Amino acid sequence: MCAKPSCEQETLSNFMIKFSVNLLDSLEDFLSTFQKDLSAVSGQIANLQDRSKDIDNRLKSRRRIEKPLSNLLVDLCIPPALATLILDTRVDENWIPAITEFERKLDTLKVRVRVKAARDLSEVAEGLRIVAATKLRTFFLALLEPVKTSMTTNLQVIQSTVWMKYRPLYIFLQRHAPNVAHEIQRAYAATVRTYFETGFRRYLRGLGWIKARTAEKAENITSGAGESPDPEVDPTRLSYARVDGPGVVMAYMADDKNHKEPLEALVRSALLVLMDNATAEYSFISAFFAHEPRSNMHSKDSSGSVMSPPLLSPTNGEFEETRSNPGSDFGGESVAPRRRLTSITSVMSAGAQEPSAKEEQAALNALWKQVMDPVLDYCQTFIQNAIDPPPPVVPLLTIIRLTEDVVAEIQRRNCSPLETYIFTLRLKMWPVFQKLMGEHIDALKKFAEGATSGYFRRGTTTDAAVSSICRRYVGVFNSFVALTDQAEETMIFSNLLRLRQELSKLIVTHTDKLTDPVAKARALSKFYEQLLQGISVGRVILMHRMALIETTERSSSNEPSEGTERVSVLARARRRSPTADRFHARS
């Protein structure tokens, strides 16, 4: 009986042991599976950590380029308001800032040529450029209509208040539509050339009518000596040798058949009107048609910062894109759309080639000459007719001094082509002056020798004749001194010295006829006293009268005493006669 419980106990023990072993095996399998799952989870966690780091790095990179990318988009995108302004509105003051902004967009598209967004927008920008160029061409050509239709149009006012105001629009054409800019320049030159040509032709024609009423002949110093009245020195006529002086002759004055002016006044009026209009035109041409250097295309706060990311740093390469035929921009023959060979970049590059300073100055001078050539020809003909036949020597020297003062004023106004022109005119006057002085000296020499024919057929001299010649010499001397600023004037004083020597010989020859030494001495003393008194007292009186005239002119003028630059305006005076247009200049 004892053996049976022991067997059951042993069996139970074995069962428990077996069960425990099975349980341990199951636990081992579970732990093994858990270890595998844990390893898998650990790998996934590591993968997630790597992905998290990668996403974090990408986020930092995106944040780093967020501002540059935003600036790039702002620079590239053309605002709808800007496009609507160019497409749907007429050119006015609102276009000035709009075109400046549009030009900046075009420049940005040129730089960002490798950016896809820039390539996508290039077609839109090209279309807006063509529309803007077309409208600006029509606008500038319309500004010339008042000058074409009426000679009473104030050209200088239009230039200063309208053309200069819209100069940024013309600068845009120079850079982005050079053919249109050249067309506007040619149209301006042709219109203003006709304007000046018509005005000066009528004005100088009126001066010619006045000149014909007061013709003066150049007579030598012995002509009519003692028989006709001696010409007096008029300080008013000497005052015409200066730019700051009497007012110019108005065109309507030619309609009055009784109105007369001395030759110096007419020449002075022609030169001053020429100087004022020519220098004003040169200043406008130099200011308006000059190429303006480009400013820095990108600011630091804008797309300039986009240059840092490699992805957004394109080179200045070219890309091909479709574009309308340039010949169809302004009424030319249209062609079917095709793949274009040149991009907007090449168009802007062609217009961006700015000339050198020397080339630009030569081009501006050529444009000015193109405008003023007819005027210069008319003035040259008028001046040539004024000195041929030669006028009296004092008026001629007055005109020469006037040209010198005009040249000095032109130099202050910085108009080199006109300076050369006036200087050439002055060079042509000096030989005429030298010829007249030679005729005076030769006539005095012949008179002293008793060989002069005509007025003195007896071949003898009289006290009245010699005294008259002395007074005329005093008048010439005082006039020459009054018209001379420099102490050494070889052309002036060498001729005066020769004239004085011949006058001394005449006085000695005339007094030698007297046999009484006392009478001879008294005669010599009388003539020399007349000369000395005339030179000393007459010069003081002359200078005083000229100073008085100048003071009176300045006090009656609205200008300050220092004198400001006159602004001459063609045809501003109202029409008073159907035969002549008015050509106005304010002194």
C-alpha positions in Angstrom: 0.0 0.0 0.0 2.9 2.4 0.6 4.3 1.9 -2.8 1.2 3.2 -4.6 1.3 6.7 -3.1 4.9 7.0 -3.8 4.3 6.3 -7.4 1.6 8.9 -7.6 3.8 11.4 -5.9 6.7 10.7 -8.3 4.3 10.9 -11.3 3.0 14.2 -10.0 6.5 15.4 -9.6 7.5 14.5 -13.1 4.4 16.1 -14.4 5.2 19.3 -12.6 8.7 19.3 -13.8 7.6 18.7 -17.4 5.1 21.5 -17.1 7.7 23.8 -15.7 10.1 23.0 -18.5 7.3 23.7 -21.1 6.5 26.9 -19.3 10.2 27.9 -19.4 10.4 27.1 -23.0 7.3 29.2 -23.7 8.8 32.0 -21.7 12.1 31.6 -23.6 10.3 31.8 -26.9 8.4 34.9 -25.7 11.5 36.6 -24.6 13.3 35.7 -27.8 10.3 37.1 -29.8 10.2 40.2 -27.6 13.9 40.8 -28.1 13.4 40.6 -31.8 10.5 43.0 -31.7 12.5 45.3 -29.4 15.4 45.3 -31.9 13.0 46.1 -34.7 11.4 49.0 -32.7 14.9 50.3 -31.8 15.8 50.3 -35.5 12.6 52.1 -36.4 13.2 54.7 -33.6 16.7 55.2 -35.0 15.3 55.6 -38.5 12.7 58.1 -37.2 15.4 60.0 -35.4 17.4 60.2 -38.7 14.4 61.3 -40.6 13.6 63.9 -37.9 17.1 65.3 -38.2 16.8 65.4 -42.0 13.5 67.2 -41.8 14.9 69.6 -39.3 17.9 70.4 -41.6 15.6 70.8 -44.6 13.4 73.2 -42.5 16.4 75.3 -41.5 17.4 75.4 -45.2 14.0 76.5 -46.2 13.9 79.2 -43.6 17.3 80.3 -44.7 16.2 81.0 -48.2 12.7 82.1 -47.3 13.5 85.9 -47.3 15.7 85.8 -50.4 13.1 83.7 -52.3 10.4 86.2 -51.2 12.5 89.1 -52.4 13.1 87.3 -55.7 9.4 86.8 -56.3 8.7 90.4 -55.5 11.4 91.5 -57.9 10.3 89.2 -60.7 6.5 89.6 -60.4 4.9 92.4 -62.4 2.1 93.9 -60.3 -1.3 93.8 -62.0 -1.7 97.6 -61.3 1.5 98.3 -63.2 0.5 96.1 -66.2 -3.0 97.8 -66.2 -1.4 101.2 -66.1 0.7 100.5 -69.2 -2.0 98.7 -71.1 -5.1 100.7 -70.4 -4.1 104.3 -69.6 -2.6 107.2 -71.5 0.8 108.6 -70.8 0.7 111.2 -67.9 2.6 112.0 -64.7 1.6 108.6 -63.2 3.8 106.9 -65.8 7.0 108.4 -64.5 7.3 106.3 -61.3 5.6 103.4 -63.1 8.1 103.2 -65.9 10.9 103.4 -63.4 9.5 100.4 -61.6 8.9 98.6 -64.8 12.5 99.2 -65.9 13.7 97.7 -62.7 11.6 94.6 -63.4 13.1 94.3 -66.9 16.6 94.6 -65.5 15.8 91.9 -62.9 14.5 89.6 -65.6 17.7 90.1 -67.5 19.9 89.2 -64.5 17.7 86.2 -63.5 17.7 84.7 -67.0 18.3 81.2 -65.8 15.4 81.3 -63.2 12.4 79.5 -64.6 10.1 82.2 -63.2 12.0 84.8 -65.1 11.7 82.8 -68.3 7.9 82.5 -67.7 7.5 86.2 -67.2 9.8 87.3 -70.1 6.9 87.1 -72.6 4.7 89.3 -70.5 7.5 91.8 -69.9 8.3 91.9 -73.6 4.7 92.6 -74.5 4.5 95.4 -71.9 7.8 96.8 -73.2 6.4 97.0 -76.8 3.2 98.6 -75.6 5.0 101.2 -73.4 7.4 102.0 -76.3 4.5 102.5 -78.7 2.6 104.8 -76.3 5.7 106.8 -75.4 6.5 107.3 -79.1 3.0 108.7 -79.7 3.2 110.9 -76.6 6.6 112.5 -77.4 5.7 113.1 -81.1 2.4 114.8 -79.9 4.5 117.2 -77.8 6.0 118.6 -81.0 2.6 119.5 -82.6 2.3 122.9 -80.9 5.8 123.8 -82.3 4.8 122.6 -85.7 1.5 124.4 -85.9 2.4 127.9 -84.5 5.4 130.1 -84.4 4.0 131.9 -81.3 4.6 128.7 -79.3 7.0 129.4 -76.4 9.5 126.6 -77.1 11.7 127.2 -74.0 8.7 126.9 -71.7 7.6 123.6 -73.3 11.2 122.3 -73.0 11.6 123.3 -69.4 8.2 122.4 -68.0 7.1 119.5 -70.2 10.0 117.8 -71.9 12.3 117.8 -68.9 9.5 116.7 -66.7 9.0 113.5 -68.8 12.7 112.9 -69.4 12.7 109.6 -67.3 10.3 108.2 -69.9 12.8 109.1 -72.7 15.6 107.5 -70.7 13.6 104.3 -70.6 13.3 104.4 -74.5 17.0 105.0 -74.8 17.8 101.9 -72.8 15.0 99.5 -73.9 13.8 100.9 -77.2 16.7 102.7 -78.8 15.2 102.8 -82.3 12.1 104.6 -80.9 14.4 107.0 -79.0 16.3 107.8 -82.2 13.1 108.4 -84.1 11.9 110.9 -81.5 15.3 112.6 -81.6 15.2 113.0 -85.4 11.6 114.3 -85.2 12.6 116.8 -82.6 15.6 118.0 -84.6 13.5 118.4 -87.8 10.7 120.3 -86.0 12.8 122.7 -84.0 15.1 123.3 -86.9 12.1 124.5 -88.9 10.9 126.5 -86.0 14.2 128.4 -85.5 14.8 128.7 -89.3 11.5 130.4 -89.8 11.8 132.7 -86.8 15.3 133.8 -87.5 14.7 134.3 -91.2 11.8 136.6 -90.5 13.6 138.4 -87.7 16.8 139.0 -89.7 14.7 140.1 -92.7 13.1 142.8 -90.4 16.6 143.9 -89.2 17.6 144.1 -92.9 14.7 146.5 -93.6 15.8 148.7 -90.7 19.5 148.6 -91.8 18.5 149.8 -95.3 17.1 153.0 -93.8 20.3 154.0 -92.1 23.1 153.1 -94.5 26.5 154.4 -93.4 29.5 154.6 -95.7 33.0 154.3 -94.5 34.7 157.7 -95.4 38.3 158.4 -94.7 39.4 160.9 -92.1 40.1 163.7 -94.7 36.7 163.4 -96.5 35.0 166.8 -96.4 37.4 168.1 -93.8 36.6 171.8 -93.1 33.5 171.7 -95.4 31.1 169.2 -93.8 30.2 168.7 -90.1 32.5 166.5 -88.1 31.0 163.3 -86.9 30.5 163.3 -83.1 31.2 160.5 -80.8 28.0 159.0 -79.5 28.4 157.1 -76.2 25.1 155.4 -76.7 26.5 153.7 -79.8 29.6 152.7 -78.0 27.5 151.0 -75.3 26.4 148.5 -78.0 29.8 146.9 -77.6 28.6 145.1 -74.4 26.2 142.2 -73.8 24.8 144.1 -70.8 23.5 147.2 -72.5 20.5 148.6 -74.4 17.6 146.3 -75.2 17.5 144.4 -78.5 15.5 145.5 -81.5 12.1 143.9 -81.6 10.8 142.4 -84.9 7.6 144.6 -85.0 9.7 147.7 -85.1 10.6 146.9 -88.7 6.9 147.7 -89.6 7.4 151.3 -88.6 9.0 152.9 -91.7 10.3 155.8 -89.7 12.1 153.7 -87.2 15.9 153.7 -87.5 18.7 152.0 -85.6 22.5 152.2 -85.9 24.3 149.3 -87.5 25.8 148.3 -84.2 22.4 148.0 -82.6 21.1 145.7 -85.4 24.2 143.5 -85.3 24.0 143.4 -81.5 20.4 142.4 -81.6 21.1 139.6 -84.1 24.0 138.2 -82.0 22.2 138.4 -78.7 19.1 136.7 -80.0 21.3 134.1 -81.5 23.3 133.6 -78.3 20.3 133.4 -76.1 18.4 130.9 -78.2 21.4 128.8 -79.3 22.8 128.5 -75.8 19.4 127.7 -74.4 18.9 125.0 -77.1 22.4 123.6 -76.4 21.6 123.4 -72.7 18.4 121.5 -73.4 19.9 119.1 -75.9 22.8 118.4 -73.5 20.4 117.8 -70.6 17.6 115.9 -72.3 19.2 113.7 -75.0 22.3 112.8 -73.0 22.6 109.1 -71.8 22.0 108.7 -68.1 24.3 106.2 -66.5 22.5 103.2 -65.0 22.1 103.1 -61.2 22.8 100.0 -59.1 20.3 97.5 -60.3 19.7 95.6 -57.1 19.6 96.9 -53.6 20.8 95.1 -50.5 17.2 94.7 -49.2 15.9 93.3 -52.5 17.1 90.7 -54.9 20.7 91.4 -54.2 20.6 89.0 -51.2 19.3 86.2 -53.5 22.8 85.9 -54.9 23.9 83.8 -51.9 22.0 80.5 -52.5 23.6 78.5 -55.2 20.2 77.5 -56.6 19.3 81.2 -57.1 22.5 82.4 -58.5 22.2 82.2 -62.3 24.8 83.5 -64.7 24.1 85.9 -67.5 23.4 83.2 -70.0 20.9 83.5 -72.8 17.7 81.6 -73.3 15.4 81.3 -76.3 11.8 82.3 -76.2 9.2 83.4 -78.6 8.8 87.2 -79.2 6.9 89.3 -81.7 8.8 90.6 -84.7 10.4 94.0 -84.0 9.2 95.3 -87.3 5.6 95.0 -86.3 6.0 97.2 -83.2 5.1 100.5 -84.8 3.1 99.7 -87.9 5.7 97.6 -89.7 4.9 94.4 -91.6 3.6 91.8 -89.3 4.8 88.2 -89.5 3.6 85.0 -88.0 4.8 84.1 -84.5 7.9 82.1 -84.6 10.7 81.0 -82.4 12.8 84.1 -81.8 16.5 84.1 -82.1 17.0 87.0 -79.6 15.6 87.3 -76.1 14.6 90.3 -74.1 18.1 90.1 -72.6 19.7 90.7 -75.9 17.3 93.6 -76.7 18.2 95.3 -73.4 21.9 94.6 -73.8 21.9 96.3 -77.2 20.3 99.4 -75.7 22.5 99.3 -72.6 25.7 100.0 -74.5 26.4 103.5 -73.4 28.8 105.6 -75.5 31.9 107.2 -74.1 31.8 110.7 -72.8 33.7 111.9 -75.9 31.4 110.1 -78.3 28.3 111.4 -76.5 29.5 115.0 -76.6 30.3 114.7 -80.3 26.8 113.3 -80.9 25.1 116.1 -78.9 27.2 118.8 -80.7 26.1 117.2 -84.1 22.5 117.3 -83.0 22.8 120.9 -82.0 24.4 121.8 -85.3 21.7 119.9 -87.2 19.1 122.1 -85.4 20.9 125.4 -85.7 22.6 125.1 -89.1 20.0 127.3 -91.0 20.1 129.9 -88.2 23.9 130.1 -88.3 23.8 130.5 -92.1 21.3 133.3 -91.9 23.3 135.1 -89.2 26.5 134.7 -91.1 24.9 136.2 -94.2 23.5 139.1 -92.1 26.8 139.9 -90.5 28.6 139.6 -93.8 26.2 142.1 -95.4 26.8 144.4 -92.4 30.5 144.6 -92.9 30.5 144.5 -96.7 30.6 147.3 -97.8 32.6 148.2 -94.7 30.9 150.5 -92.1 32.8 153.4 -90.5 35.8 152.3 -88.4 34.3 153.1 -85.0 31.1 151.1 -85.5 33.2 148.3 -86.9 35.4 148.2 -83.8 32.2 148.4 -81.7 30.9 145.2 -83.4 34.3 143.5 -83.0 34.2 144.3 -79.2 30.7 143.0 -79.1 31.7 139.7 -80.6 34.5 139.4 -78.0 32.0 140.1 -75.2 29.5 137.6 -76.7 32.3 134.9 -76.8 33.0 135.5 -73.1 29.4 135.1 -72.3 29.1 132.0 -74.4 32.1 130.5 -72.6 30.3 131.1 -69.3 27.2 129.3 -70.7 29.4 126.4 -71.9 28.3 126.3 -75.5 31.5 125.4 -77.4 30.1 125.0 -80.9 28.6 128.5 -80.8 31.8 129.9 -79.4 33.7 128.6 -82.4 31.2 130.1 -84.7 31.3 133.6 -83.2 35.1 133.4 -83.0 35.2 132.7 -86.7 33.0 135.7 -87.4 35.4 137.9 -85.3 38.4 136.7 -87.3 36.7 137.9 -90.5 36.2 141.4 -89.1 39.8 142.2 -88.2 41.1 142.3 -91.8 38.3 144.7 -92.7 39.3 146.9 -89.7 42.9 146.8 -90.8 41.9 147.8 -94.3 39.9 150.8 -93.1 42.7 152.0 -90.9 45.1 151.7 -93.8 42.8 153.8 -95.9 42.7 156.5 -93.2 46.4 156.6 -93.0 46.9 156.7 -96.7 44.3 159.4 -97.1 46.0 161.5 -94.4 49.4 161.0 -96.0 48.1 162.1 -99.4 46.3 165.0 -97.9 49.5 166.2 -96.2 51.4 165.9 -99.5 48.7 168.0 -101.2 47.9 165.1 -103.6 44.4 164.5 -102.5 41.8 165.0 -105.2 38.1 165.4 -104.9 37.2 167.8 -102.1 40.6 169.6 -102.1 41.2 170.1 -105.7 43.5 173.1 -105.0 46.0 170.9 -103.4 46.4 173.2 -100.4 45.4 172.8 -96.8 43.5 175.3 -94.6 43.3 175.8 -90.8 39.7 174.7 -90.8 40.6 171.5 -92.6 43.5 170.6 -90.3 41.4 171.5 -87.3 38.6 169.3 -88.6 41.0 166.4 -89.1 42.3 166.9 -85.5 38.8 166.7 -84.1 38.1 163.6 -86.1 41.3 162.0 -84.8 40.3 162.9 -81.2 37.0 161.2 -81.8 38.6 158.1 -83.2 41.2 158.0 -80.4 38.7 158.5 -77.6 36.4 155.9 -79.1 39.2 153.3 -79.5 40.3 153.9 -75.9 36.7 153.6 -74.6 36.3 150.3 -76.5 39.6 148.9 -75.3 40.0 147.2 -71.9 43.5 145.8 -72.2 46.5 148.1 -72.0 48.3 146.3 -74.9 46.3 146.0 -78.1 48.8 145.8 -80.9 46.1 146.0 -83.7 44.5 149.1 -82.1 47.4 151.2 -80.9 49.8 150.4 -83.7 47.3 151.8 -86.2 46.6 154.8 -83.9 50.3 155.4 -83.7 50.7 155.4 -87.5 47.6 157.7 -87.8 49.1 160.1 -85.2 52.4 160.2 -87.0 50.8 161.1 -90.3 48.7 163.8 -88.4 51.9 165.2 -86.9 53.4 165.4 -90.4 50.3 167.2 -91.7 50.4 169.8 -88.9 54.1 170.4 -89.5 53.6 170.6 -93.2 50.7 173.0 -92.9 52.5 175.3 -90.4 55.7 175.3 -92.5 53.9 177.5 -94.9 54.0 180.4 -92.4 57.2 182.4 -92.7 56.8 184.2 -89.3 58.3 182.0 -86.6 56.0 183.4 -84.0 52.9 182.8 -86.1 54.2 179.3 -86.9 54.7 178.5 -83.2 51.2 179.9 -82.4 49.7 177.7 -85.1 51.5 174.6 -83.8 50.5 175.4 -80.2 46.9 175.8 -81.3 46.6 172.5 -83.1 48.5 170.6 -80.3 46.4 172.3 -77.6 43.3 171.2 -79.5 44.5 167.6 -79.6 45.6 167.5 -76.0 42.4 169.1 -74.7 40.2 166.9 -76.9 41.9 163.8 -75.8 42.0 164.6 -72.1 38.7 166.5 -71.6 36.8 164.6 -74.3 37.7 161.2 -72.8 36.5 162.2 -69.4 33.2 163.6 -70.8 32.8 160.4 -72.9 33.4 158.0 -70.1 31.1 160.1 -67.8 28.3 160.0 -70.4 28.7 156.2 -71.0 28.6 155.6 -67.2 25.5 157.8 -67.0 23.8 155.8 -69.8 24.7 152.5 -68.2 23.3 153.7 -64.8 20.1 155.0 -66.5 19.6 151.7 -68.3 20.1 149.6 -65.2 17.8 151.8 -63.1 15.0 151.6 -65.7 15.5 147.8 -66.1 13.8 145.1 -64.1 17.1 143.2 -63.9 19.6 143.5 -61.0 22.6 145.7 -61.6 24.9 142.8 -62.1 22.8 141.7 -65.1 21.2 138.3 -65.4 21.1 136.1 -68.4 18.5 137.1 -70.9 16.0 134.5 -71.9 15.2 134.9 -75.6 12.0 133.4 -77.0 11.2 133.1 -80.6 8.0 134.8 -81.7 6.7 135.5 -78.3 5.7 139.0 -79.2 2.1 139.3 -80.6 1.6 139.8 -84.3 1.1 143.5 -85.2 1.4 143.1 -88.9 0.4 140.4 -91.4 3.8 140.7 -93.1 6.0 139.6 -90.3 6.0 137.2 -87.4 7.3 138.5 -84.1 10.6 137.3 -82.8 11.0 138.2 -79.2 13.9 138.5 -76.9 13.8 139.9 -73.4 16.9 141.8 -72.4 
